Amino acid sequence: MPIAALITLAAVLIVVVYTELTRRKIPNWLTGSATGLGFLIAAFEGGQALVSSILGFLLGFGFFFVFWICGKSSVKTHGRRPVSGGDMKLMGAAGALLGFTLVQIALVYMAVLGALLAVGMLVWSPDAWTRVQIALRIRKVGREEAVKLQPLLVPYGLAIAGGCLLTLLVGVGR
């Protein structure tokens, strides 16, 4: 992995963690710039690196795109998709910077960290027991009561950042 891509990804992850924690948003200017820089850096490295960068982008973006499309019905119920466009674009940018091989590793780490983050948020949410009862169908509720529960919004950019960071720490030396 080129040092320029490494520095770019590290800077992007720092900004993502800050914006996710403070605004629950991943800025378009950040993901767009990171994607463009990923392609540019790879182009300077040569043809194979550029192909890897493009495939990495497609895999990272495409992985979240599937969940984004499948979450369309959630908009009617909760007013938003379970996966945001920012998450999708961030993983695409990470793929452009990491390349095809490393983005696969990042996706695995991200999935594990995302699951841990979601479970942790569920456990510490004030209505955790109600959510568990509804999910296990122990407690029957009408749609109106279920909709009253605020959706549990997981700042998945944190899991993406953590997955990329673990990939850099563990996977770059290969």
FENRADA-V473782 format. One record per pair of residues at least 24 apart in sequence whose ideal C-beta (glycine too) atoms are under 8 Angstrom apart, sorted by the first residue. I is the first residue (numbers start at 1). J is the second residue. D is the distance in whole Angstrom. If there is no record, write none. Layout:
BEGIN
i = {I I}
j = {J J}
d = {D D}
END
This chain:
BEGIN
i = {1 1 1 1 1 2 2 2 2 2 4 4 5 5 5 5 5 5 6 6 8 8 8 8 8 9 9 9 9 9 9 10 12 12 12 12 13 13 13 16 16 16 16 16 17 17 17 19 20 20 20 20 21 21 24 24 25 26 26 26 26 26 26 27 28 28 30 30 31 31 31 31 31 32 32 34 34 34 34 35 35 35 35 37 37 38 38 38 38 39 41 42 42 49 51 52 52 52 53 53 53 53 53 54 55 55 55 56 56 56 56 56 56 56 56 56 56 57 57 57 57 58 58 59 59 59 59 59 60 60 60 60 60 60 60 60 60 60 61 61 61 61 61 63 63 64 64 64 77 78 78 79 80 80 83 84 86 87 87 87 90 90 91 94 94 98 98 102 102 102 103 105 105 105 106 106 106 106 106 106 107 108 109 109 109 109 109 110 110 110 110 110 111 111 112 113 113 113 113 113 114 114 114 114 114 117 117 117 117 117 118 118 121 121 122 125}
j = {98 99 102 168 172 41 42 44 45 49 37 41 37 38 41 42 97 98 168 172 34 37 38 41 97 34 94 97 98 164 168 168 90 93 94 97 161 164 165 90 157 158 160 161 157 158 161 157 155 157 158 161 155 158 153 155 86 84 86 87 89 90 157 86 86 89 90 93 86 89 90 92 93 89 93 93 94 96 97 89 92 93 96 96 97 93 95 96 97 96 97 96 99 99 100 99 100 101 95 96 97 99 100 96 95 99 100 94 95 96 97 98 99 100 101 102 103 92 93 95 96 92 95 95 100 103 104 107 91 92 93 94 95 96 98 103 106 107 88 89 91 92 95 91 107 88 91 92 147 147 151 151 151 153 156 156 157 156 157 160 157 160 160 160 164 164 167 167 171 172 167 167 170 171 160 163 164 166 167 171 163 163 162 163 164 166 167 159 160 162 163 164 159 163 163 158 159 162 163 166 154 156 159 160 163 154 155 156 158 159 152 154 152 154 152 152}
d = {7 7 7 8 5 5 8 8 6 8 8 5 8 6 5 8 5 8 7 7 6 5 7 7 6 7 7 5 7 6 7 8 8 7 8 8 4 6 6 6 5 8 7 5 7 6 5 8 4 4 5 8 7 8 7 6 6 7 3 7 7 5 5 8 8 7 8 8 7 4 5 7 5 7 8 4 8 7 6 7 6 4 5 8 7 6 8 3 4 6 7 7 7 7 8 4 5 7 8 5 8 6 8 8 8 8 4 8 3 6 8 6 5 5 8 7 4 5 8 5 4 8 7 6 6 6 7 7 4 5 8 6 3 8 8 5 8 7 6 7 6 3 7 6 6 4 5 8 6 8 4 8 7 8 7 8 7 5 6 6 6 5 6 7 5 7 7 5 5 7 8 5 8 5 8 5 5 8 4 8 7 8 7 4 8 4 6 5 5 7 3 7 8 8 8 8 4 4 6 8 7 6 4 8 8 6 8 8 6 5 7 5 6 6 6 6}
END
